Amino acid sequence: MATTIFPLTTAVLQQQAREAAEQGVPLEEAHAHLAHDSTLREQFDGFYRAALQAEVA
């Protein structure tokens, strides 16, 4: 649902997660700025993991 309501936020999270993964920033550090919002943090974590998997593939 957040994807349809906040597409810009989702795109920004996806970009930030991809950049953090590419730069080798640990996940805990990369999503620290989202500590106040568990929904955004979960989305970020998913994007981060997907970016890591894309690098391996």
Secondary structure, DSSP 8 states (H G I E B T S, - for coil): -HHHH-HHHHHHHHHHHHHHHHHT--HHHHTGGGTT-HHHHHHHHHHHHHHHHHHH-
